[in-house]
Protein backbone atom coordinates (compact mmCIF):
# COMPACT_ATOMS: atom_id res chain seq x y z
CA UNK A 1 0.00 0.00 0.00
CA UNK A 2 2.87 2.39 0.78
CA UNK A 3 4.43 1.72 -2.63
CA UNK A 4 1.10 2.36 -4.36
CA UNK A 5 0.55 5.56 -2.39
CA UNK A 6 4.01 6.85 -3.34
CA UNK A 7 3.37 5.82 -6.94
CA UNK A 8 0.11 7.78 -6.98
CA UNK A 9 1.77 10.92 -5.61
CA UNK A 10 4.72 10.79 -8.00
CA UNK A 11 2.45 10.10 -10.98
CA UNK A 12 0.24 13.01 -9.95
CA UNK A 13 3.23 15.37 -9.77
CA UNK A 14 4.41 14.25 -13.21
CA UNK A 15 0.92 14.56 -14.66
CA UNK A 16 0.59 18.04 -13.19
CA UNK A 17 3.41 19.46 -15.32
CA UNK A 18 1.51 21.92 -17.62
CA UNK A 19 3.29 21.35 -20.91
CA UNK A 20 0.80 23.54 -22.80
CA UNK A 21 1.80 26.48 -20.62
CA UNK A 22 5.47 25.59 -21.07
CA UNK A 23 5.13 25.50 -24.88
CA UNK A 24 3.13 28.75 -24.91
CA UNK A 25 5.90 30.46 -22.99
CA UNK A 26 8.70 28.97 -25.12
CA UNK A 27 6.96 30.01 -28.35
CA UNK A 28 5.83 33.40 -27.04
CA UNK A 29 2.13 32.63 -27.48
CA UNK A 30 0.88 34.40 -24.37
CA UNK A 31 -1.13 33.05 -21.44
CA UNK A 32 -3.19 30.07 -22.65
CA UNK A 33 -5.71 30.69 -19.90
CA UNK A 34 -6.63 33.95 -21.67
CA UNK A 35 -6.77 32.48 -25.19
CA UNK A 36 -9.60 30.55 -26.83
CA UNK A 37 -11.21 28.16 -24.39
CA UNK A 38 -8.71 29.02 -21.65
CA UNK A 39 -7.66 25.38 -21.55
CA UNK A 40 -3.98 24.42 -21.20
CA UNK A 41 -4.11 21.48 -23.62
CA UNK A 42 -3.00 20.93 -27.22
CA UNK A 43 -6.32 21.90 -28.81
CA UNK A 44 -6.18 25.37 -27.29
CA UNK A 45 -2.51 25.71 -28.18
CA UNK A 46 -3.55 24.94 -31.78
CA UNK A 47 -6.00 27.86 -31.61
CA UNK A 48 -2.99 30.18 -31.35
CA UNK A 49 -2.08 29.09 -34.89
CA UNK A 50 1.20 27.47 -33.87
CA UNK A 51 0.99 23.87 -35.03
CA UNK A 52 4.45 22.89 -33.79
CA UNK A 53 3.68 24.08 -30.27
CA UNK A 54 0.35 22.23 -30.36
CA UNK A 55 2.04 19.04 -31.59
CA UNK A 56 4.72 19.22 -28.90
CA UNK A 57 2.05 19.81 -26.24
CA UNK A 58 0.14 16.75 -27.47
CA UNK A 59 3.26 14.58 -27.42
CA UNK A 60 4.41 15.76 -23.99
CA UNK A 61 0.96 15.59 -22.37
CA UNK A 62 0.40 12.07 -23.66
CA UNK A 63 4.01 11.12 -22.94
CA UNK A 64 3.84 12.06 -19.27
CA UNK A 65 0.89 9.69 -18.83
CA UNK A 66 2.67 6.89 -20.66
CA UNK A 67 5.92 7.38 -18.75
CA UNK A 68 4.10 7.36 -15.42
CA UNK A 69 2.42 4.07 -16.29
CA UNK A 70 5.54 2.37 -17.63
CA UNK A 71 7.71 3.38 -14.68
CA UNK A 72 5.03 2.33 -12.20
CA UNK A 73 4.58 -1.04 -13.90
CA UNK A 74 8.32 -1.63 -13.69
CA UNK A 75 8.45 -0.67 -10.01
CA UNK A 76 5.08 -1.84 -8.69
CA UNK A 77 3.47 -4.18 -11.21
CA UNK A 78 0.08 -3.90 -12.88
CA UNK A 79 -1.68 -2.39 -9.86
CA UNK A 80 0.98 0.31 -9.75
CA UNK A 81 0.47 0.97 -13.46
CA UNK A 82 -3.25 1.55 -13.00
CA UNK A 83 -2.70 3.74 -9.93
CA UNK A 84 -0.15 5.78 -11.90
CA UNK A 85 -2.57 6.18 -14.82
CA UNK A 86 -5.19 7.63 -12.50
CA UNK A 87 -2.65 9.80 -10.68
CA UNK A 88 -1.17 11.27 -13.86
CA UNK A 89 -4.62 11.99 -15.24
CA UNK A 90 -5.68 13.76 -12.03
CA UNK A 91 -2.43 15.71 -12.07
CA UNK A 92 -3.13 17.03 -15.55
CA UNK A 93 -6.73 17.96 -14.75
CA UNK A 94 -6.04 19.40 -11.29
CA UNK A 95 -2.36 20.48 -11.23
CA UNK A 96 -1.00 21.76 -7.95
CA UNK A 97 1.32 24.05 -9.93
CA UNK A 98 -1.62 26.00 -11.41
CA UNK A 99 -3.93 26.20 -8.40
CA UNK A 100 -5.66 22.93 -9.41
CA UNK A 101 -7.01 24.48 -12.63
CA UNK A 102 -5.71 22.30 -15.44
CA UNK A 103 -6.65 20.72 -18.73
CA UNK A 104 -9.30 18.26 -19.74
CA UNK A 105 -6.97 15.27 -19.75
CA UNK A 106 -7.58 13.80 -23.19
CA UNK A 107 -3.96 13.55 -24.37
CA UNK A 108 -2.85 12.24 -20.97
CA UNK A 109 -5.74 9.76 -21.04
CA UNK A 110 -4.67 8.44 -24.44
CA UNK A 111 -1.02 8.26 -23.39
CA UNK A 112 -1.85 6.22 -20.31
CA UNK A 113 -4.04 3.91 -22.39
CA UNK A 114 -1.30 3.26 -24.92
CA UNK A 115 1.06 2.30 -22.10
CA UNK A 116 -1.49 0.28 -20.12
CA UNK A 117 -2.72 -1.82 -23.05
CA UNK A 118 -1.53 -0.93 -26.54
CA UNK A 119 -4.53 -2.46 -28.40
CA UNK A 120 -6.99 -0.53 -26.22
CA UNK A 121 -4.98 2.66 -26.62
CA UNK A 122 -4.86 2.25 -30.39
CA UNK A 123 -8.62 1.63 -30.48
CA UNK A 124 -9.28 4.80 -28.48
CA UNK A 125 -6.92 6.81 -30.70
CA UNK A 126 -8.67 5.44 -33.79
CA UNK A 127 -12.06 6.46 -32.40
CA UNK A 128 -10.72 9.95 -31.69
CA UNK A 129 -9.18 10.27 -35.15
CA UNK A 130 -12.28 9.12 -37.04
CA UNK A 131 -14.69 11.34 -35.11
CA UNK A 132 -12.29 14.32 -35.35
CA UNK A 133 -11.85 13.81 -39.11
CA UNK A 134 -15.57 13.52 -39.77
CA UNK A 135 -16.91 16.25 -37.48
CA UNK A 136 -13.82 18.50 -36.91
CA UNK A 137 -14.76 18.72 -33.24
CA UNK A 138 -12.00 17.82 -30.79
CA UNK A 139 -14.34 17.67 -27.81
CA UNK A 140 -16.75 15.29 -29.53
CA UNK A 141 -13.83 13.08 -30.55
CA UNK A 142 -12.55 13.09 -26.96
CA UNK A 143 -15.94 12.14 -25.55
CA UNK A 144 -16.32 9.34 -28.10
CA UNK A 145 -12.83 7.98 -27.33
CA UNK A 146 -13.46 8.13 -23.58
CA UNK A 147 -16.80 6.33 -23.91
CA UNK A 148 -15.37 3.76 -26.30
CA UNK A 149 -12.28 2.88 -24.28
CA UNK A 150 -13.99 0.74 -21.59
CA UNK A 151 -15.93 -1.09 -24.30
CA UNK A 152 -12.73 -1.69 -26.26
CA UNK A 153 -11.03 -2.98 -23.11
CA UNK A 154 -13.79 -5.53 -22.59
CA UNK A 155 -13.85 -6.62 -26.23
CA UNK A 156 -10.07 -6.92 -26.47
CA UNK A 157 -9.63 -8.98 -23.30
CA UNK A 158 -8.48 -6.27 -20.87
CA UNK A 159 -11.43 -6.45 -18.50
CA UNK A 160 -9.18 -5.86 -15.49
CA UNK A 161 -8.85 -2.19 -16.40
CA UNK A 162 -12.53 -1.53 -17.08
CA UNK A 163 -13.24 0.21 -13.76
CA UNK A 164 -10.25 2.49 -14.21
CA UNK A 165 -11.34 3.41 -17.73
CA UNK A 166 -14.93 4.02 -16.62
CA UNK A 167 -13.65 6.34 -13.87
CA UNK A 168 -11.45 8.25 -16.30
CA UNK A 169 -14.31 8.48 -18.81
CA UNK A 170 -16.62 9.96 -16.18
CA UNK A 171 -13.98 12.55 -15.31
CA UNK A 172 -13.48 13.41 -18.98
CA UNK A 173 -17.22 13.95 -19.40
CA UNK A 174 -17.28 16.14 -16.29
CA UNK A 175 -14.30 18.16 -17.53
CA UNK A 176 -16.12 18.63 -20.85
CA UNK A 177 -19.45 19.81 -19.39
CA UNK A 178 -19.13 23.26 -20.99
CA UNK A 179 -18.16 21.64 -24.31
CA UNK A 180 -21.18 19.37 -24.13
CA UNK A 181 -23.42 22.41 -23.68
CA UNK A 182 -21.82 24.10 -26.69
CA UNK A 183 -22.09 20.92 -28.76
CA UNK A 184 -25.80 20.78 -28.02
CA UNK A 185 -26.14 24.46 -28.94
CA UNK A 186 -24.05 24.07 -32.11
CA UNK A 187 -21.52 26.67 -30.99
CA UNK A 188 -18.50 24.47 -30.23
CA UNK A 189 -15.34 25.69 -32.06
CA UNK A 190 -13.98 23.35 -34.69
CA UNK A 191 -10.42 21.99 -34.88
CA UNK A 192 -7.99 24.59 -36.19
CA UNK A 193 -10.36 27.48 -35.54
CA UNK A 194 -8.55 30.37 -33.85
N, C-alpha and C positions, 0 to 999 in steps of 0.2 A: 504493500500500500504506500509506503514511503517513496519507493522508486516511482510509482505511478503519479504520486502527488508532485514530485520534483519534475517529472516529465511534463505534466500538465502546465506547470508554471513556466518552465523553459520554453515550451512550445508556444504558450501565450505571448511571452516576451518577443519571440522571433516573429510570430504572426502580427504583432502590434507595430512592427517597423513600417511606417507609411511611405512605401516606395513611390506612390504617386506624387506625394509632396516633395520627396527627394528629387524626382525627375523634373518636376515643375520648377524647382529652385535651380537645378543644374542647367536647364534650358532657358531660364529667364521667362517663364510663362506666367508668373504671378501667383497669387494665392488661389489654389484650386477651390477652396471653400467659398470663394466669391465669384466663381466662374460656372456657367451652365447650371448643372443640378446641385453644385456645391459638394459633390461626392469626391472622394480622393482616389477613385479607381481609374482603370485604363479607359473606360468609355468617356469619362469626363475629361481626361487628359486629351483624348482624341478630339473633343469639341474645341480645343485650343487651336486645332489645325496642325499640330506637330505629330505626325504619324510615328516617327522614331521614338519620341518620348512615350507615346501611348503603347507602342510595342514593347519597349523596355519595362514599362510599368506592368504590363500583362505578364511578361516572362518572370519578373522578380516577384510579383504577388503570388503567382502560381507556384514558383520555385520555392518560396519560403514554406508553403504548405507541404510540398513534396519532401523537402529536406527535413522538416520536422518529423514527418512520418517515417522516413527511411532511417534517420538516426535513432528514433525511438524504438523502431522494430529491432534494430541491431542491439540496442542496449537493454530493452525490456520486453521483447517479443511482440506478439500480435496485439495483446491488450494494450501495451504501451503505444503501439502504432495508432490504435483507435483513439486513445486518450490524447495523443499528440495532434491528431487530425482535428478533434474538437477544440483543443486548446488554441491551435494556430488560427482556426476559423474565428473563434471568439476574440482573439487578439486583433485580427484585422478589423472586425466589426466594432469592437469596443477598445481601442488602443489607449493604454495608460498615458502614452506620450502626447496624445491629442485631447486629453480630458474626456476620454471614452466616447468620442464622436468620430467614428471611422467610416469605412466603406461598407459595401453591401455584401462582400465576401465571395463573389462568384468566381473570380480567378483563383482565389485561395482554395475554394471548394473543389474546383476542377483539378488543381494541383494535388491536393490531398487524395482525391479519388484515383488519379493516375498512379500514385505511389502505393495506395492501399491495395488496389486490384486493377491492373492495367486494362483488362477487358471492360470493366465497368466504367472506368475513366474514359476510355475511348468511345464507349456508347454514349455517355453523357456529353462529351465534346461533339460527337456527331449530331446529337439532337440539337445542341446549341447552334452548330454551324448551319444546319438545314433550316431551322426556324429563323435564324438571323438573315440568311440569304433570301428566303422567301418574303419575309415581312419587314426586314430592315429595322427591326426593333430589338435592341439589346436586352431590354428588360423582359420582354416576352420570351426571348430565347433562353434567358437565365431561368425564368420560372419553369419553362418546359423541361430544361435539363435537370433542374432540382427535383421536379415531380417524377421525371423518368428514371432517375438514378436508383431509387430503392427497388423499382420494378425490374430494372436491368440487373441489379444485384441478385434478386431472387431467380430470375430466368437464367442467369449465367453461373449459378451455383455458389454464390457468395452470400448466402442467407445470414451468416454470422455478423454481417455489417449492416443489416437492414435497419435496426433501431438507430444506429448512428446516423445513417443517411436520412431517415425520416426526421430525426431531430434537426439536422442541418437544413433539410428542405423547409421545415416549419420556420426556422430562423430566417432563411432567405425570403420566404413569402412575407414575413413580418417586416424585414428590412426594405421590402419593395412595396409597402402599403401605398405610398404616395404614387408610385409608378402604376400600380394596379388601378388606382382612381383615374389617372390620366389615360391609361389604356382604355378604360371603359368610356371615358369622355371623348376619346379620339384626339387627344392633345399631346400624347407622348412623343418626344423628339426622336427622330430616326437616326440610325447609325451614320456618323460622319457629319451630322448637322451641327453647325457651330452655335 
